[in-house]
């Protein structure tokens, strides 16, 4: 390929990093497909892929095909998209809100998604037009709208956004509990609680098709604004004096975050701690500059959630632990570590 | 580059912080902004840099209203060093100075060798080159101030707006900074508290209660009568026999 065909941004060491990242991601996906209650040899996996992609016509047990192609692969891919999306959302919010504790759930997006999903399932809002995912998406967007309007009315600072997010989350969580208490039967309540804790069990290809474009688009938006996020290090005013069109950047980035979080929460429920812990962990590894932090967090988020999903399937034999429980079990100690490491120097 | 303000005003709620300030800064000039605490100096500087919304009046950059320019255009021409710069990110000194290149870069025009050279030069200019690899969090107040000034220099601005740049600096670095600024081929507007240092500016503008009450050469502006009425000090003009320069000695009125 001639030099002209390669954009300047991709030259030098970038190619190596991209190759390494892709290799790690591929390995993680492979692990997600191979590891499970029914251990499947790599040769079977390879045969299934060969049949599906090249129509190779190899003979494979149809049950193995089902497990690999219809069950493990879609949920692993969705776990990757979801982990990357949530981690990116955390990176963006921590940069814009300038608060180490910011994460996608801060803006009330997850609470809104939960309320939306419950409204659809129990009350039949939308008359069957909205599925549980559609309801969650509408709820998430609505909740973010409420939080943003409240923050704006309170003066529009980052502290106001945090406080408005807390108020919004509480409101929508209360709404969810109220709807469950008022209308749900025991079975519905159990199903919803399971969904709220995060769950990749029901994932099928249509879900992957829905989620697949969202994360890469969000990733490119974050990468495009990496330098702008750096400029927010010393606050909004400093960013403006460095030539950042603050309002436009905020709208683009927060729009990307809402889209990613709402999509992910609507598909798999609320999976906590990924958006909070992964960006912080990556700061220790690659430093605070967003040109590295954005791709590193996306990759780490994807790999982390794939591994968490494997753990959620393997932890209790014959039973799936909600993935949100797994991420919280790992994430809460990680969060504690951040708190300790971030303590003010004497 | 010429900077003009026409009846600038800004209010925080019902409280008017800056009111009806008009001034013109000539290309290459160093304009000092002086005045007691709370007289509106910092706000005026932020207004001149276009960093405050809901203002009244206009700021013209080379004849063009700031509102018609993009933030990027403005940042390529005006660099600002505010009094307070804090971050919770674990940035290195070099990272902070590199931020100054932001208005010149884009996703398709990444940081290159020329930018690296400009950053190194800016660090050199404030005497922080050997600290480039240090963490921002470990710096003293004066070192942070110098790094922020290096960041502003790395912006390669035509106009430099500085809010009390000598704050936190020891006497050596105060004087070397003022000399550095005086030797730059750029227009400078800076707020200063030390009136003896203000004497080194081409012109001084005096703020009091949000209004500009005087503007002119330092010798005219810093009359003993004005120092008494606005700064509430009794001033004595002395001559330094070494170079015949005017030096002030101040006594507090109430005592």
HADDOCK unambig.tbl for C-alpha pairs under 7 A between the chains (distance, minus, plus):
assign (segid A and resid 9 and name CA) (segid B and resid 108 and name CA) 6.36 0.50 0.50
assign (segid A and resid 9 and name CA) (segid B and resid 110 and name CA) 6.62 0.50 0.50
assign (segid A and resid 224 and name CA) (segid B and resid 107 and name CA) 5.77 0.50 0.50
assign (segid A and resid 231 and name CA) (segid B and resid 99 and name CA) 6.29 0.50 0.50
assign (segid A and resid 233 and name CA) (segid B and resid 87 and name CA) 5.65 0.50 0.50
assign (segid A and resid 233 and name CA) (segid B and resid 89 and name CA) 6.54 0.50 0.50
assign (segid A and resid 234 and name CA) (segid B and resid 85 and name CA) 5.98 0.50 0.50
assign (segid A and resid 234 and name CA) (segid B and resid 86 and name CA) 5.60 0.50 0.50
assign (segid A and resid 234 and name CA) (segid B and resid 87 and name CA) 5.11 0.50 0.50
assign (segid A and resid 237 and name CA) (segid B and resid 51 and name CA) 6.61 0.50 0.50
assign (segid A and resid 240 and name CA) (segid B and resid 51 and name CA) 6.87 0.50 0.50
assign (segid A and resid 240 and name CA) (segid B and resid 71 and name CA) 6.66 0.50 0.50
assign (segid A and resid 241 and name CA) (segid B and resid 51 and name CA) 6.92 0.50 0.50
assign (segid A and resid 241 and name CA) (segid B and resid 75 and name CA) 5.81 0.50 0.50
assign (segid A and resid 241 and name CA) (segid B and resid 79 and name CA) 6.76 0.50 0.50
assign (segid A and resid 241 and name CA) (segid B and resid 80 and name CA) 6.49 0.50 0.50
assign (segid A and resid 242 and name CA) (segid B and resid 75 and name CA) 5.38 0.50 0.50
assign (segid A and resid 242 and name CA) (segid B and resid 100 and name CA) 6.71 0.50 0.50
assign (segid A and resid 242 and name CA) (segid B and resid 102 and name CA) 6.09 0.50 0.50
assign (segid A and resid 242 and name CA) (segid B and resid 103 and name CA) 5.82 0.50 0.50
assign (segid A and resid 243 and name CA) (segid B and resid 71 and name CA) 4.48 0.50 0.50
assign (segid A and resid 243 and name CA) (segid B and resid 72 and name CA) 3.85 0.50 0.50
assign (segid A and resid 243 and name CA) (segid B and resid 74 and name CA) 6.73 0.50 0.50
assign (segid A and resid 243 and name CA) (segid B and resid 75 and name CA) 4.67 0.50 0.50
assign (segid A and resid 243 and name CA) (segid B and resid 103 and name CA) 5.08 0.50 0.50
assign (segid A and resid 244 and name CA) (segid B and resid 71 and name CA) 6.01 0.50 0.50
assign (segid A and resid 244 and name CA) (segid B and resid 72 and name CA) 6.33 0.50 0.50
assign (segid A and resid 245 and name CA) (segid B and resid 71 and name CA) 5.73 0.50 0.50
assign (segid A and resid 288 and name CA) (segid B and resid 89 and name CA) 6.28 0.50 0.50
assign (segid A and resid 288 and name CA) (segid B and resid 90 and name CA) 6.25 0.50 0.50
assign (segid A and resid 288 and name CA) (segid B and resid 91 and name CA) 6.53 0.50 0.50
